[in-house]
Amino acid sequence: MDPRLIEILVCPLCKGPLEDLRENGMRELVCKADRLAYPVREGIPVMLANEARSLDAVTATDNAPANTGAQA
């Protein structure tokens, strides 16, 4: 995908900037304000709110304390 395209694309909900994120072989355009990640499929950004992944679900599990099995 052309880097110039990423510069002109904005979040369809808030019209804010998007960050290009590549992780685990996946590519997404992330809106930090709305905490949504829009997928990029076959080089084409899917800018539909109902196709976006919520980042809140990820951070809720990432920030959870680890259960080590130790008793206090």
Buried (B, 14 or more C-beta within 10 A) or exposed (E): BEEEEBEEBBBBEEEEBBEBBEEEEEBBBBBEEBBBBBBBEEEEBBBEEEEBBEBEEEEEEEEEEEEEEEEE
